[in-house]
C-alpha cells in the first residue's frame, strides 16, 4: 500500500511576529509586535483600533487551480466583538 505524501509550504513570507511585522498591513488601527502576550513562541501581533472597523492583513501568491487553507488565532478584549 502506498500512502500519498503531501508537502506543506507556507506561502506567507512572515507568518508570525517572532521578528517583526514586515509584510503585514493594518487598516483602522496600529499593528505592533509585542512579547508580553504570545500564544506560541515569543511574540504576537497587537492591533490597536483607531476607527470603527480594523483588520490586519498579509498577501500571498496563489493559483486558481489549487486549494489552500489558512488559520489564525485571535484574542479580543472582554465585552468587544471579534
Backbone bond lengths (Angstrom), bond angles and torsions (degrees), N, CA, C in turn:
res aa  C-N    CA-C-N  psi(-1)  N-CA   C-N-CA  omega(-1)  CA-C   N-CA-C  phi
1 X - - - 1.433 - - 1.524 109.05 -
2 X 1.313 115.34 133.72 1.456 120.39 176.28 1.523 109.09 -103.10
3 X 1.300 115.02 134.00 1.461 120.54 176.35 1.517 107.23 -102.52
4 X 1.334 116.14 123.23 1.464 117.59 179.37 1.524 111.08 -64.08
5 X 1.299 115.48 142.34 1.462 120.08 177.82 1.519 109.10 -109.31
6 X 1.279 114.97 147.90 1.463 120.30 176.12 1.513 108.56 -126.64
7 X 1.277 114.79 150.82 1.449 120.87 176.17 1.518 107.72 -115.47
8 X 1.303 116.09 122.16 1.451 120.82 177.46 1.521 109.00 -95.44
9 X 1.308 115.70 119.25 1.449 121.90 177.96 1.509 108.46 -114.83
10 X 1.314 116.74 125.87 1.451 120.44 177.96 1.527 108.80 -78.80
11 X 1.319 117.14 117.12 1.460 122.13 -178.63 1.526 112.40 -84.13
12 X 1.313 116.98 -10.82 1.459 121.43 178.48 1.526 107.86 -85.28
13 X 1.322 116.74 122.28 1.462 120.27 -175.10 1.526 112.73 -70.85
14 X 1.328 117.96 -25.53 1.467 121.91 177.62 1.530 107.62 -135.88
15 X 1.342 117.42 77.13 1.464 120.37 -172.30 1.530 114.84 -74.72
16 X 1.303 117.49 -11.57 1.463 120.17 -179.69 1.522 108.93 -132.75
17 X 1.281 115.42 -177.03 1.463 120.35 -179.88 1.523 110.39 -113.62
18 X 1.329 116.64 25.65 1.464 120.74 -178.02 1.524 112.39 -60.74
19 X 1.325 117.84 -33.93 1.457 120.84 -178.15 1.529 112.35 -109.12
20 X 1.341 116.14 -47.32 1.463 120.15 -176.43 1.531 109.78 -166.02
21 X 1.324 117.18 -170.56 1.466 122.17 178.43 1.526 111.11 -108.37
22 X 1.320 116.80 19.47 1.461 122.06 -178.45 1.529 111.55 -55.42
23 X 1.334 116.91 131.72 1.454 123.05 179.10 1.515 113.56 91.65
24 X 1.320 118.21 -20.27 1.460 123.24 179.47 1.521 109.89 -86.70
25 X 1.317 116.77 148.37 1.463 120.68 174.28 1.523 108.42 -130.06
26 X 1.309 115.87 153.55 1.461 121.33 -179.83 1.524 109.17 -123.10
27 X 1.330 115.66 141.01 1.456 122.33 175.56 1.525 107.48 -124.15
28 X 1.310 116.42 131.20 1.455 120.91 179.36 1.511 113.80 72.32
29 X 1.314 117.09 17.43 1.459 120.48 -179.55 1.509 111.84 -172.54
30 X 1.313 115.26 -179.58 1.456 122.55 179.57 1.523 108.53 -115.60
31 X 1.330 116.59 124.86 1.461 122.60 -179.71 1.519 109.28 -100.15
32 X 1.331 116.38 124.38 1.455 120.95 177.63 1.523 109.76 -133.06
33 X 1.305 115.90 159.26 1.461 122.93 176.04 1.516 107.55 -91.84
34 X 1.347 116.69 128.88 1.455 120.63 177.63 1.528 109.50 -125.54
35 X 1.314 116.81 153.44 1.460 121.24 178.25 1.531 111.55 -116.76
36 X 1.318 117.32 7.85 1.462 120.87 -177.06 1.525 113.86 -91.95
37 X 1.347 119.16 -10.15 1.461 119.92 -174.22 1.529 112.28 -149.95
38 X 1.329 116.79 50.59 1.466 121.11 -178.90 1.521 110.74 -80.06
39 X 1.329 117.31 139.30 1.470 121.67 175.39 1.523 109.87 -78.65
40 X 1.327 116.44 -47.71 1.456 123.69 176.63 1.524 106.73 -135.34
41 X 1.299 117.95 141.23 1.451 120.41 -178.84 1.521 110.62 83.77
42 X 1.327 115.30 -156.25 1.461 118.98 -174.85 1.519 114.28 -111.06
43 X 1.345 118.46 -2.91 1.461 119.21 -176.33 1.524 111.11 -144.70
44 X 1.316 114.94 164.59 1.466 122.24 178.15 1.529 108.01 -146.25
45 X 1.310 115.77 163.98 1.455 120.89 173.22 1.514 108.24 -95.54
46 X 1.319 116.75 138.12 1.461 121.20 177.82 1.518 108.29 -121.86
47 X 1.333 115.90 124.03 1.458 122.16 179.00 1.523 108.13 -107.21
48 X 1.323 116.57 113.56 1.460 122.23 179.45 1.518 107.89 -103.26
49 X 1.319 116.28 123.36 1.460 123.43 -174.49 1.522 112.84 -66.44
50 X 1.330 114.89 137.94 1.457 121.63 170.40 1.523 109.99 -124.26
51 X 1.338 116.33 9.83 1.462 120.67 -178.22 1.515 111.23 -157.54
52 X 1.323 115.94 -169.08 1.459 121.07 -178.05 1.516 113.03 -77.66
53 X 1.312 117.62 -32.79 1.454 122.14 -178.23 1.522 108.32 -129.25
54 X 1.332 117.34 129.97 1.455 120.29 -177.96 1.518 110.80 -139.23
55 X 1.315 115.21 148.82 1.460 120.54 175.12 1.517 110.12 -159.94
56 X 1.324 114.63 157.45 1.458 122.29 174.03 1.525 106.59 -113.82
57 X 1.326 116.99 144.14 1.463 119.42 -178.69 1.522 110.88 -145.14
58 X 1.334 113.23 159.95 1.461 121.99 174.62 1.527 106.27 -148.25
59 X 1.307 117.94 149.05 1.464 121.85 -175.93 1.522 111.61 -110.53
60 X 1.327 114.51 156.81 1.459 121.19 175.52 1.523 108.98 -142.95
61 X 1.317 116.63 148.74 1.465 121.32 176.78 1.524 108.61 -76.96
62 X 1.333 116.63 126.02 1.458 121.68 -177.60 1.525 110.62 -129.39
63 X 1.316 115.09 161.66 1.457 122.06 177.22 1.527 109.18 -110.47
64 X 1.322 117.96 142.71 1.461 121.29 -179.36 1.527 112.44 -70.39
65 X 1.321 118.27 -14.79 1.467 121.13 -178.18 1.536 113.15 -100.30
66 X 1.310 117.08 9.34 1.459 121.63 -176.90 1.524 109.92 -121.39
67 X 1.330 115.96 142.30 1.463 121.12 175.33 1.527 109.00 -90.28
68 X 1.305 116.43 142.80 1.457 121.96 -179.44 1.519 109.83 -130.55
69 X 1.303 116.01 158.49 1.459 120.17 171.60 1.522 108.11 -132.67
70 X 1.313 114.92 149.70 1.462 121.00 179.81 1.516 108.43 -141.19
71 X 1.304 115.70 149.86 1.455 119.87 176.57 1.521 109.58 -147.74
72 X 1.315 114.91 159.78 1.461 119.74 176.53 1.522 108.97 -153.98
73 X 1.276 116.65 162.96 1.465 122.98 176.41 1.521 106.20 -116.05
74 X 1.334 115.90 129.55 1.465 121.65 -177.85 1.516 108.85 -124.96
75 X 1.324 115.70 134.03 1.465 121.22 175.22 1.523 106.74 -121.83
76 X 1.324 116.07 125.50 1.458 119.97 -179.08 1.509 112.50 -108.67
77 X 1.311 114.61 173.81 1.460 122.22 175.89 1.520 109.06 -83.10
78 X 1.315 117.04 140.56 1.462 121.46 179.77 1.526 109.93 -55.21
79 X 1.335 116.37 131.29 1.450 121.62 178.91 1.513 114.68 87.65
80 X 1.332 117.59 -8.60 1.465 121.27 -179.53 1.516 109.36 -101.44
81 X 1.333 116.39 155.22 1.459 119.57 176.73 1.520 109.88 -87.46
82 X 1.319 115.30 146.45 1.476 120.80 179.78 1.504 108.03 -117.01
